[in-house]
Amino acid sequence: MNAAYPRTLDMAIPSPPLLHAAVAPPPPPMISAADALSQDELKRIAAHRAVEQVESGMVLGLGTGSTAAHALDRIGDLLRGGALWDVVGIPTSEWAAARAAAAGIPLTNLNVHPVVDLSIDGADEVDPFLNLVKGRGGSLLREKMVEGASRRFVVIVDESKLVPRLGGSGLAIPVEVIPFGSALTLRRLHSLFDGVPGFNLKLRTATTNAKASAFDEDDPELDPFVTDNKNYIVDLFFENGIIGDLNSISDEILRITGVVEHGMFLGLATSVIVARKDGVVMMDNKGISNGI
């Protein structure tokens, strides 16, 4: 697979075309690359770029997290203004369901709509081949189910999420496990990577901030973190990132009884929109992009 190639996009965000007589919400402000932008403002610009790909009548996968929140809010604005209609969304978490409902996005589920037209979500890491780490917020199972059912999956990140290899940030690669026998499952995961330099793992606790914390020893008396699916999460840490065939490593993890899913999203992303200090770029696996 060829590595992804970025192309700088124009920072201006055009208003979506009016599709019927209702008045559309005002477009996002025109911002030049020279303006000083906060990380959250850059995320908002990237999220709005992704929402430009939303069309009326679509079934959408609705992402989870601070970056995805900007996309949900923008979709809600367009629905209220009449620039979009007949859009329904499948949330990837209870948080996303609440945020989307507050934004006025009608909700559905995979049982009713097993094929999703477009998913928009953030990621915790992106490698040069658009493989992802997701799930540090705890929603990896539903995210992978929805985004794996999508015709297109657009990822929104800031440049701090770009890594040379998965696990390269030194932060967690999450694995969702069932509570029953979780200590045994943890030991089997440890055995799988026994001998890998710089590897460690731990059961995530309710107080852990997995988006910001490298490995440390938690108090064993603390309550485990519980996912929306009532499962636990084991966080894997690789000092130098994961070295080896990712698909084979994925298969080995999933073969462990008690493992539900892991946070490596391999080959699922269609494109990645990156908010950088000097502008917004799009990355894909087709060479130089024609833009969005």
GIBELQUI-V887132 format. One record per residue. N is the residue number from 0. NEAR is the number of other C-alpha atoms within 10 Angstrom. Layout:
# GIBELQUI-V887132
n=N near=NEAR
n=N near=NEAR
This chain:
# GIBELQUI-V887132
n=0 near=7
n=1 near=11
n=2 near=14
n=3 near=20
n=4 near=16
n=5 near=19
n=6 near=17
n=7 near=15
n=8 near=18
n=9 near=13
n=10 near=18
n=11 near=17
n=12 near=17
n=13 near=14
n=14 near=15
n=15 near=18
n=16 near=10
n=17 near=15
n=18 near=13
n=19 near=11
n=20 near=9
n=21 near=12
n=22 near=13
n=23 near=20
n=24 near=17
n=25 near=12
n=26 near=15
n=27 near=14
n=28 near=12
n=29 near=10
n=30 near=15
n=31 near=13
n=32 near=14
n=33 near=9
n=34 near=10
n=35 near=12
n=36 near=16
n=37 near=10
n=38 near=15
n=39 near=14
n=40 near=14
n=41 near=23
n=42 near=28
n=43 near=24
n=44 near=27
n=45 near=30
n=46 near=29
n=47 near=23
n=48 near=22
n=49 near=25
n=50 near=21
n=51 near=17
n=52 near=13
n=53 near=20
n=54 near=17
n=55 near=14
n=56 near=12
n=57 near=16
n=58 near=24
n=59 near=28
n=60 near=33
n=61 near=28
n=62 near=32
n=63 near=29
n=64 near=18
n=65 near=13
n=66 near=26
n=67 near=27
n=68 near=23
n=69 near=20
n=70 near=29
n=71 near=27
n=72 near=20
n=73 near=21
n=74 near=23
n=75 near=21
n=76 near=20
n=77 near=23
n=78 near=21
n=79 near=18
n=80 near=17
n=81 near=18
n=82 near=22
n=83 near=24
n=84 near=17
n=85 near=12
n=86 near=18
n=87 near=20
n=88 near=27
n=89 near=27
n=90 near=26
n=91 near=25
n=92 near=23
n=93 near=15
n=94 near=16
n=95 near=22
n=96 near=21
n=97 near=14
n=98 near=20
n=99 near=24
n=100 near=16
n=101 near=13
n=102 near=18
n=103 near=16
n=104 near=27
n=105 near=16
n=106 near=18
n=107 near=16
n=108 near=16
n=109 near=15
n=110 near=7
n=111 near=8
n=112 near=15
n=113 near=13
n=114 near=17
n=115 near=23
n=116 near=20
n=117 near=25
n=118 near=30
n=119 near=27
n=120 near=28
n=121 near=28
n=122 near=26
n=123 near=25
n=124 near=27
n=125 near=28
n=126 near=18
n=127 near=18
n=128 near=19
n=129 near=25
n=130 near=19
n=131 near=27
n=132 near=25
n=133 near=26
n=134 near=30
n=135 near=24
n=136 near=16
n=137 near=25
n=138 near=24
n=139 near=26
n=140 near=22
n=141 near=21
n=142 near=25
n=143 near=20
n=144 near=15
n=145 near=24
n=146 near=29
n=147 near=20
n=148 near=20
n=149 near=23
n=150 near=13
n=151 near=20
n=152 near=24
n=153 near=24
n=154 near=28
n=155 near=30
n=156 near=26
n=157 near=23
n=158 near=19
n=159 near=14
n=160 near=19
n=161 near=20
n=162 near=17
n=163 near=14
n=164 near=20
n=165 near=27
n=166 near=25
n=167 near=21
n=168 near=22
n=169 near=19
n=170 near=24
n=171 near=30
n=172 near=27
n=173 near=29
n=174 near=27
n=175 near=26
n=176 near=25
n=177 near=18
n=178 near=16
n=179 near=11
n=180 near=11
n=181 near=18
n=182 near=13
n=183 near=12
n=184 near=19
n=185 near=23
n=186 near=12
n=187 near=17
n=188 near=20
n=189 near=17
n=190 near=11
n=191 near=14
n=192 near=16
n=193 near=11
n=194 near=9
n=195 near=15
n=196 near=10
n=197 near=11
n=198 near=18
n=199 near=18
n=200 near=21
n=201 near=19
n=202 near=24
n=203 near=25
n=204 near=21
n=205 near=12
n=206 near=11
n=207 near=16
n=208 near=13
n=209 near=19
n=210 near=13
n=211 near=11
n=212 near=11
n=213 near=16
n=214 near=18
n=215 near=10
n=216 near=8
n=217 near=13
n=218 near=8
n=219 near=9
n=220 near=7
n=221 near=12
n=222 near=12
n=223 near=18
n=224 near=17
n=225 near=17
n=226 near=18
n=227 near=15
n=228 near=14
n=229 near=11
n=230 near=18
n=231 near=26
n=232 near=30
n=233 near=25
n=234 near=25
n=235 near=26
n=236 near=23
n=237 near=24
n=238 near=17
n=239 near=17
n=240 near=19
n=241 near=17
n=242 near=13
n=243 near=9
n=244 near=8
n=245 near=16
n=246 near=12
n=247 near=10
n=248 near=16
n=249 near=16
n=250 near=10
n=251 near=12
n=252 near=19
n=253 near=15
n=254 near=11
n=255 near=15
n=256 near=13
n=257 near=18
n=258 near=23
n=259 near=17
n=260 near=20
n=261 near=24
n=262 near=26
n=263 near=24
n=264 near=24
n=265 near=15
n=266 near=14
n=267 near=20
n=268 near=24
n=269 near=18
n=270 near=20
n=271 near=27
n=272 near=27
n=273 near=28
n=274 near=25
n=275 near=19
n=276 near=16
n=277 near=15
n=278 near=21
n=279 near=25
n=280 near=22
n=281 near=26
n=282 near=24
n=283 near=23
n=284 near=20
n=285 near=14
n=286 near=13
n=287 near=13
n=288 near=18
n=289 near=9
n=290 near=13
n=291 near=11
